[in-house]
């Protein structure tokens, strides 16, 4: 039986790869939906045995997207936007550095470095969206973000109420008590929450948007990453304070909504009984998490001090340097130089001060490129600016700029932010070659302002 399954696997894999390549080039919307679905492990319903292969599948998809961007450029077509060109070139230079630099120093092999840094290939998503912009209008992203956020929130709520957990996810416990389901891609919920918050700035607030906002807020409160919840609440507060001109609306949004949440979900969790004072409690818990990270990362800081400027590149646990660190480790949290729970430590260990400044600097440039005309941008664009800015706070306790769960959401936010610029930028040195594009769907910006 096992031999038969092996033969089937070897037969199906090449066909699946060919089908994937076809869909990438000819059905971008279908491909992107399937890509997001894989990123969530089919919302946790992918069996655990199959989930082990998901990182390899995602890496293949990232490489395929990067290859499509390279082919696009080799055909003589200019990249859709100058700012995005600088952004992606800087990111891919960092990835190349992270792979080649440790090999040059003898710390690792190229293969081991690729294994450790494969998550950062997810930045190819932004390039793929940009070169296929005629297929991806804003309405598509609003719909697809809502779909994924609602389903993930539903899983969190059902898990809390019934104790059911999809096989691909798992429960997180505190003090021996079940708290929530561990879902890495809660940034999808965060992104949807910012989009809904921007749409609630219209002259007439839709009841559907208010209910959706409340529902997504429940999801953020139930998920395990406290920094995501706090950064979202702070970011949305800033968005509303910047754009709301009515005192009554502010009272409605800052007083009525927490009361409605508390009344609607009285038995789900402590959060909803004390929504107003909960941020203070969360700050205290977050302070404890930060202190714990400082202790765990002490050895990483010592390594950073030895190579502060350029770091070590991508160091896998199977590499020459990685094996030594793993053997000396007394805890599972200190077995690798890279760390997902401390973004700034992780980036400095990999790229040093110079590379980290480059990584965060290109994001800051993207924000500054829009914020200089703050009064001329729409509410949706402003919400995406604040969403990206919120990542800098989350990054202290969760490496959102270096792993798929943050990169994908950030790429979508950047694309939405620069969508209008991409549409108005010539894509070829020869303007006549714009005929390669399918005419895009007209955008009604007022619908998202």
N, C-alpha and C positions, 0 to 999 in steps of 0.2 A: 504493500500500500504506500509506503514511504517513497519507494522508487517511482511509483506512478505519479505521486504528487510532485516529486522533483522534476520529472519530465514535463509535467504540465506547467510548472513554474518557469522552467527554462524556455518553454514555448510561448507562454503568455507575456513574459517580461519584455522581449523585443517589440511585440505588437503593441503593448501598452506604451512603451517609449515612443514608438512611431505615432501612435494616436495622440499622445501628449504633445509632441512637436507640432503636429497638424493643428491641434486646438489652440496652442500658444500663438500661432501665426495667423490663423483664420477665424478663430472664435474667442477674441480677447475677453469678452464679458463672461462667457461660460468658463473659460480657464481661470479667471480671477475669482469667481465664485467657488470653484472647486479648490483653488489654492487656499482661500480662507477656511473652507470646510476642513481641509487637511490640517491646517494650522491649529484648529481646535480639537484635533483627534476625533473628527465627526461628532463634535459636542460630547466627547467622552464615551461614545458608544462603540468606538473602534476597540476590539478586544485587546487586552494587554499585550498578548504575544505579537499582534500586528503593530501596536503602538511603538514597539521598539524600533521598527523600521521607518517610522515617520520622519525622524531627523534626516535620514539618508534620502528619502523621497523629497523632502523640502529642499535639501541641498541640490538635488538634481534640478528641481524647478527653478531655484535661484540662478544656477549656472545657465539654464536655458534662457531665462529672461535677460541675463547679462549678455549672452551670446547674441540675442536678437537686437540688443542695443548696439553691439559692436558691428554687426552686419549692416544695421541702419546707417552708421557713421561711414563705413567702408563704401557704401553706395553713393557717397558724396552729399548726403543730406545733413544739413546743420542740425544740431540739437535744438529742441524747441525753445529754450530759454537760456540766456547767458548766465543768470544767477544759478539756475539748476545745473548748468554745465560745470561751473566752479565747484558747486556743492558735491556733485557726484565724482568729479575728478579727484577732489581732496579725499573723499571717503575711500575710493578705490586705491589711491596712493597709500593710504594708511593700511589697507588690507594687504597690499603687496609688501609693504614694509614689515608688517607683522608676520608674514610667511617667510620672507627671505632673510631678514635680519638675524633671527636666532639660528638659522642654518649657517650663516656666515660666521657667527661666533662659536659654533659648535654646541650650542645649547639644545638644538633639536634638529630633526630632519624636516624637509619640506612637507612630507606626507603628514607627520605628526602636527605640524603647525596648521595645516589646512583643517585637520580634524578639530583642533581647538578653536580655530577662528571661523569655522564654516557658518556660524549664525550671522556674522556680519555681512555675508553675501546677500542677506535679505534686502539690503539697500538697492539691489537690482530692481526691486518692485517699483521704485519711484521712476527709474529710467524707462521701465516697461510701460508704465501708465502714461508717461509723457509722450513717447513716440506713437502710442495708440490713442491719443487724446480724443480722436473723433468718435471713439466707441464709448468713452467714459464721460458723460455729462454729470452735472451736479446732482440731478434728480436720482441718477443711478446710485451714487454714493450715499445719498440720504436714505434711500430705500434699503440698500444692502447693509448699511451700518445699523439701521433700526432692526432689521431681521435678526442679525447675529446678536445684538445686544439684548433684545427681548428674549430670545431663546436661552441665552446664558443666564439672564436674570431669573427666568422661570425655573431653570435647573437649580439655582441657588435657593430660591424660595421653597420649592418642593423638597429639596434636600434638608432644609431646616425644619420643615413641618412634618415630614414623614420619615426622615432618616434614610431615604433612598439616594443612592449615589451611582451615576453611570460607571460602568466597569473601568473606563479609562481615566477617571478622576479618583480622588480619595479625600477622606475627611481630615480636617485639622483639629487637634485637640489641645485644650488649655486646661491645666489643673485637673486632668483626667476627664474633662467634660467635652462633649462634641460641640465644636464651635461653628465650623463652616466647611464648605467644599473648596479644595485647593484648585483654582482655575487660573492659569497663568495669563490668559488673554482677557483679563478683566479690563484691559485698556480699550477693548472694543466697546464695553459698556461706558467707560469714561468718555470716549470720543462721541458716542451717541448722545450722552447727557449734555455735552457742550453744544452739539448741534440743536438739540431741543431747546436749550436755554437761549440760544440766539434767535430762534423762531418765536419765543415767548416775548420778544421785544417789539413785536408788531403792534400797531395801534389797538387792535382787538385781540385779546389773548384767547386762544382756542382752548376749550375744555379738554379736547383730545390731547393737546400738547401738555397741559397741566397734569393730566392723569398719567401720561407716558413718562413725564419728568419724575413724578412721584414713584412710579414703578421702578425706573432705572435707579433712583436714589436708594430704594430698598436693596437692589442688587449690589450697589457699591457699599452699603452698610454691612451687608452679609459676607462679602468677600474678605479674605484674610489680610490683604495688604492695606494697612492703616494709612500709609502715606498717600495712597491713591484717593481714598475718601477725603482726607483733609485737604489735599491739593485741589481736588475737584470743587469742594465747597468754597475754598478761598478764591479759586479762579473764576467761578461763576459769580461770586459776590462782586469781584472787581469788574467783570463784564457788565453786570446790571448797573453798578454804580456809575460806570462810564457812559452808558447809553440810555439809562432811564431818566426821564425828565419829569416824572410825576411822583410826588410823595405818596399818593394813594397806592400806586403800583408797587412801590418799595415796601410799603406796609403789608400789602397782600402777599408778596413773594417771600419776605423775610419773617413774617409772623404767622400768616394763615397757613402756608404750606407745611411748616414743621408741626403745627397743631393738627392739621389733617392727617399727616403721616402718623402722628402719635395715636390719633383716634382710630385710624384705619387698620393699624397693625399693632394692637396693644399686647398681643401675646407672643409675637414672633421673637423678639430679642430685647435686651436691655436698651439697645440703641433707640428704639422707637418710643419707649417710655420716657426717655430723657434726652430727646434729640437736641434740645437747646444747650444742655450742659455737657452732652457727650463729647463734643470736640475738645473740651478741657481734659476730660478723662483720657481721650485718645492721645492727646499731646503728652500726658504723663507716661502712658504706655509706650509711645514712640520714643520718648527720652530714654526709657529702659532699653529699648531695642538698639538705639544708637550707642549707648554705653557698652552693650554686649558686643556690638560689632567692633568697637575700638579694641576690646580685649582679644577677640578672635583674629583681628587683622594686624596684630602687633608684629608678627613675623613677616607679613607682607610689607609693612612699612620699613622694616629693617632691610629687606631686599631692595625696595625702592631707593633707599638712601645710598645704596652702592651704585646704582645706575639711574640717577634722578632725571637726566635729560631725555634719554631715548628708551628707557625701560628694557624689557626682555623680549618683546614680540609675543606671538602666540605659543604658549608653552603647555603642551598636553602632558597628562600624567604618565604617558608611555615614553616621553622624550628623555634625553640624558639628564637635563636639569629637573624635569618633572618627577622622575623616579626618585631622585635624592630627596626632594621635598616630601614626597609621599611616604618614604621610608622613615623620615625623621618625625613625621606627624603623629601626634597623640590623640587627635580628634578628627572625625570625618569632615569637619568644617575647615580644616587647615591642610588638606591633602593636595591642594592645587594652588598655583600662584594666582590664577584668575579667580574671581569671586562674583557670583551673580547678585549677592545681597549688599554689595557696596560699590555702586557704579563708579565713583571717583577713584577709589582705590584700584578697582579693576582696570580702568583705562590708563591710570598712571603706571601700573605695573606692566601693562602691555606696551604702551606707546611713550611712556615718560611724560615729562612736563610739556615738551614740545609737541608731541603727537596729541596729547589730551587737549592742549590749547587749540590745536588745529581742528580736532573733532567737534568740540563745543563751539569754537569760533565760527564755523560755517553755519551752524544753526542760528547763532546770534546774528550773523550777517543776513540770513533769510528773514529774520524778524525785523531787523533794522531797515531792510529793503522795502518793507511795507509800512512800518510804524511811522516813518517820516511824513507820510500822508495820512495820518490817522483819521482825520475828519472826512476823507474821501473814500474810505473803504467801508464795505458793508458789514453788517452785524455778524454774518457767518464768517467772513474773513477775520474779523477781530477775535471771534471766539477761537479760531484755529491758532491765532498768534498766542493767545493766553493758554490754550491747550499745550502748545509746544513749550511755552515758558514754564508751565507746571511740571513738565518732565524734569526740569533742572532741580526741583525740590524732591521729586520722587527718586531721582537718581542717587540720592544720598543713601537710601536704604534698599534700592532695587535698580539693577543695571539696565535701564530701559533704552539706552543708546547703543547697546552692544549685543542685544539678544532679540530674537524674533518677536516676542510678545510686546516689545516697545517699538521696534523698528517699523513693523508693518503699520501700526496705527500712526506713527509719526510721519511715515511716507504718504499715507492717505491725507493727513492734515496738511502737509506741505503741498501736495498736488492740488487740493481744494484752494489753498491760499494763493497759488500761482496759476490756477486754471485759466483765468482771463488773459494773463500775460502769455501763456502758452498758445492760446487760440490766436492771438494777434501777432505772433512772431513768425517770420518766414522760416521754413524748415529746410531750405536748400539754398546753396549759393546761386543756383540758377532758379529764379523765381518761377519759370515756366514748369519746373518739375513739381510744383505744388499739386499738379494733377494727380499725383500718386495718392493724395488724400481723398477720402470720401468726405463730402460736405457734411460738416457737423450739425447737430441739432441746435437750432437757435436757443440761446439762453435768455431767460427772463430774470434778470438779477434782482428785481424787486421782490420776487417770490422768496428770496433767501435773505433779505435785508431786515 
